[in-house]
Amino acid sequence: HFVADFYCHEKLLVVEIDGTVHDSEEQRGHDEGRKLVFESLGLKVLRFRNDEVDLNLKGVLKKILDFLKD
């Protein structure tokens, strides 16, 4: 029912990249519902903002790597 931005089956990890459309209260509720569905399937979900990826890709990648180490 959902399409993830990025998915790694080996690590059961979903990475979502959010733009400004995700700022509305309605969309945040929808995003939380998606997260709960993904988690109910045993997946882990990480969310990042578009500008965070654009301005600090190394930092985003470090957060992903750190998450995978835990």
Sequence and secondary structure as in RCSB ss.txt:
>XXXX:A:sequence
HFVADFYCHEKLLVVEIDGTVHDSEEQRGHDEGRKLVFESLGLKVLRFRNDEVDLNLKGVLKKILDFLKD
>XXXX:A:secstr
    SEEETTTTEEEEEE GGGGSHHHHHHHHHHHHHHHHTT EEEEEEHHHHHH HHHHHHHHHHHHH 
